[in-house]
């Protein structure tokens, strides 16, 4: 069942989303060669708790950290560790915050120093995939119109769309109905309604879309070892323009 949110609920979700956006800005300022992904995890957890928010990911189905930190060929659910970022890396940071009982969820891929053209193209295209998708985040469209737009843009730029992991509804829980794939035929699925809140999150690979899960049972990597990027915002469907909730 898709849970429609009231205007009051969306206003609370904007507060949670603003804390996620501020967390991403903190991460952005600290990303440089030599920084460990665990340092980024501590930074975000300390900030969220200082704002009376809960790091949504920590303990979620047993996930042991406050952020997902996925480097290079890691697609999603990367474990923060003592790994130091290196010049030329890309890192996808996924952050969730629960505030006053509602969740904000957003991911961005950051460049570490000077990055080669393949990775830069991947990151920029993944970000634009999101914005191509939300052109269809309106009540006159169906859910798969978002999915189709993302896939068409990614593939037209020589990239592939991860099939195994998708976006989702979000509200009092991090994962609610409906699922939001980043691929598929248009004009399928539920018609978008005012009050839907969706985490729309293209996960795009430089090589093939095939992925596998590491032995920690969480971290997803590309099978071919090529880099992957991730871009996500929490988006409210309104009677007009879609509203991004995970911005400052």
Buried (B, 14 or more C-beta within 10 A) or exposed (E): EBBBBEEEBBEBBBBBBBBBBBBBEBBEEBBEEEBBBBBBBBBBBEBBEEBEBBBBBBEBEEBEBBBBBBBBBBBBBBBBEEBBBEEBBBBBBBBBBBBEEBBBBBBBBBBBEEBEEEBEBBBBBBBBBBBBBBEBBBBEBBBBBBBBBBBBBBBEBEBBBBBEBBBBBBBBBBBBEBBBBBBBEBEEBEEBEBBBBBBBBBBBBBBEBEBEEEEEEBBBBBEBEBBBBBBBBBBBBBEEEBBBBBBE
